[in-house]
Structure formats: C-alpha cells, structure tokens
Amino acid sequence: MGSGTIRRIDELGRIVIPKEIRRGMHINVGDEMEISRSGDTLEIKKHSRFEEQKEVVLATAKLLARETGSKVLVVDLQEVVLDVGGDKKKYQGKVLAGSLAKAVLSRRAEVIHGDDLRDVFEDGDADCDYLVFEPIEACGDSFGGMALLLKTLPSDVARAYLAFCTKLIGATLA
C-alpha cells in the first residue's frame, strides 16, 4: 500500500486534511466535499454543484456562446469548470486570480479590461480585450459565475443574455 500521510480520527469522526494537500487542490474553508466508499477505501473529492446540473449548465453556456459569438466560461469559487465556444478549451481548470477572483468573492458583476486582464488566472492573462463577469447565486449562496470573453466592448444585449443565463443556472441549482 502507499506511504501517504497518517492522521488520527477525532471523537466526532473528523480527520484533518494536510495543509499541503488543501493548498495543492485549492480546497478552502466552506468547500463542499464528496465522500464515497469502495470496499475498504474512502475517496474524498471536491463537490461541484455545477456537476450535478452539468447538462443544464452546458446547454446554457453553449446557447450563450452561440448567441453572443464569444467564448463563455463557467467558474466556481476557485477555478474554471467549463470552457465553451471557440476551438480550444484552454481555460478549463485554470485557477482564478486577481480581479476575476475578487469579482467572484464579492458576488459582483464586473467588466474587466486593460491591465486588469493580466492576472485573472494564476498562470496568466485572458486572451480577450474585455471579460464580462456575472455571479451565479442560489438560496443566498454564491456558486461562482459566468464570464464572456470579448474582443470588443460588450453590448447591452450580450450583458442581458449573460445576466439571464446566470439567473437560469442559479434557479436550477436552488
């Protein structure tokens, strides 16, 4: 068997996940974790509400990408969980940083442009001139949001589509 870290279970059945593992997997206080059993093995993984409603989220993102002609990102509180539109899925799994991470945490719609695009991901910038972010909320909880990556200033129609789609997904997650 492996030589993993050994931890003792406390009287309430809790076990501490080592800090190095939490950092490496971007696990933060309040994150939901999914625990499953296979024989004598426990598997613990980050839980994604988006994964539960993947078909609806994917269909909504594809429709938004088609109607706006732009790349659409669906983000949870830490990373890009879905990259739709265009040929490459280059943003899938990227960790949020800078102004995009701040917009997600503040639950605030934002238009990010100029120098603020340089640090929206931990490993680099976004390949666009404007990133339009809209949060996704349900039952008072924040689940992340959706972003349009655009070469030109976003139109009012594109922003309205984005706002509608985030509300639709929020209603699905409720």
C-alpha positions in Angstrom: 0.0 0.0 0.0 1.0 3.7 -0.4 3.0 5.8 2.1 0.5 8.6 2.5 0.2 10.9 5.5 -1.3 9.3 8.6 -4.0 11.2 10.5 -6.0 10.2 13.6 -9.8 10.5 13.6 -11.1 12.5 16.5 -14.1 11.6 18.7 -16.5 13.3 16.3 -15.2 11.3 13.3 -13.3 14.2 11.8 -9.9 14.0 10.1 -7.6 16.8 9.1 -6.6 17.1 5.5 -2.9 18.3 5.5 -2.4 21.9 4.5 -0.1 21.0 1.6 -2.9 18.9 0.1 -5.5 21.5 0.7 -3.3 24.2 -1.0 -2.5 21.9 -3.9 -6.1 21.1 -4.6 -7.4 24.7 -3.8 -9.6 23.4 -1.0 -10.8 26.2 1.2 -12.9 26.6 4.3 -16.5 26.1 3.4 -15.9 24.0 0.3 -18.3 21.0 0.0 -16.5 17.7 -0.2 -18.0 14.4 -1.5 -17.1 11.2 0.4 -17.6 7.8 -1.1 -16.6 4.2 -0.2 -15.3 1.4 -2.3 -14.5 -1.7 -0.2 -12.1 -0.5 2.5 -11.1 2.6 0.6 -12.6 6.1 1.2 -12.5 8.7 -1.7 -12.8 12.4 -0.8 -13.2 14.9 -3.7 -14.3 18.5 -4.1 -18.0 18.6 -4.7 -19.4 20.7 -7.6 -23.0 21.8 -7.7 -22.3 22.6 -11.4 -21.5 18.9 -11.9 -25.0 17.9 -10.5 -26.6 20.0 -13.2 -24.0 19.6 -15.9 -26.5 19.1 -18.8 -28.4 22.4 -18.0 -25.2 24.4 -17.3 -23.5 23.1 -20.5 -26.6 23.7 -22.7 -27.0 27.2 -21.2 -23.3 28.1 -21.8 -23.4 26.8 -25.4 -26.5 28.8 -26.1 -24.9 31.9 -24.6 -21.7 31.4 -26.7 -23.7 30.9 -29.9 -25.9 34.0 -29.3 -23.1 36.3 -28.3 -20.4 34.9 -30.6 -18.0 34.7 -27.7 -16.2 32.3 -25.5 -18.1 31.5 -22.3 -16.5 30.4 -19.0 -18.4 28.9 -16.1 -16.4 29.3 -12.9 -16.9 28.0 -9.4 -15.4 29.9 -6.5 -11.8 29.0 -7.4 -11.4 27.8 -11.0 -12.9 27.5 -14.5 -15.2 24.4 -14.6 -16.4 24.9 -18.1 -15.0 26.5 -21.3 -17.4 26.8 -24.2 -17.1 28.4 -27.6 -14.2 28.5 -30.0 -11.9 25.6 -30.8 -9.7 25.2 -27.8 -10.6 24.6 -24.1 -7.6 26.4 -22.9 -9.2 27.9 -19.8 -10.7 24.6 -18.4 -9.3 24.1 -14.9 -7.4 27.4 -14.7 -7.3 28.8 -11.1 -8.9 32.3 -10.7 -6.8 35.2 -9.5 -6.7 39.0 -9.4 -9.7 41.0 -10.5 -11.7 37.9 -11.5 -11.2 36.2 -8.2 -12.2 39.5 -6.4 -15.4 39.7 -8.6 -16.3 36.1 -7.7 -15.8 36.6 -4.0 -17.6 39.9 -3.9 -20.6 38.4 -5.9 -20.4 41.5 -8.2 -21.0 41.8 -11.9 -17.8 43.3 -13.5 -16.4 44.3 -16.8 -12.7 43.6 -16.6 -10.3 45.2 -19.2 -6.9 46.6 -19.8 -4.2 45.8 -17.3 -6.7 44.0 -15.0 -6.8 41.2 -17.6 -3.1 40.3 -17.0 -3.8 38.5 -13.7 -7.3 37.0 -14.0 -5.8 33.4 -13.8 -2.9 32.2 -11.6 -0.9 31.3 -14.7 -1.5 34.2 -16.9 -4.0 36.5 -18.6 -7.1 36.1 -20.7 -6.9 36.2 -24.4 -9.5 38.9 -24.9 -9.9 42.7 -24.5 -13.0 42.5 -22.2 -14.0 39.9 -19.7 -17.6 40.3 -18.5 -18.5 38.5 -15.3 -21.9 37.8 -13.8 -22.2 35.9 -10.5 -24.4 32.8 -10.0 -26.3 32.7 -6.8 -29.0 30.4 -5.4 -30.7 30.5 -2.0 -28.3 33.2 -0.8 -25.2 31.1 -1.6 -22.6 32.0 -4.2 -21.6 29.3 -6.6 -19.2 31.3 -8.9 -20.4 32.8 -12.1 -20.2 33.0 -15.9 -17.9 35.1 -18.0 -17.9 36.3 -21.6 -14.5 36.8 -23.2 -14.9 39.5 -25.9 -12.7 41.5 -28.3 -15.0 44.5 -28.3 -16.9 46.4 -25.6 -19.9 44.3 -24.5 -23.3 45.3 -25.9 -26.2 45.7 -23.6 -27.8 42.7 -25.3 -24.8 40.5 -24.5 -24.8 41.6 -20.9 -28.6 41.0 -20.7 -28.1 37.5 -22.1 -25.3 36.8 -19.6 -27.4 38.0 -16.7 -30.4 35.9 -17.8 -28.3 32.8 -18.2 -26.7 33.2 -14.7 -30.2 33.6 -13.2 -31.4 30.5 -15.0 -28.5 28.4 -13.8 -29.0 29.8 -10.2 -32.6 28.7 -10.3 -31.5 25.2 -11.4 -29.0 24.9 -8.6 -31.5 26.1 -5.9 
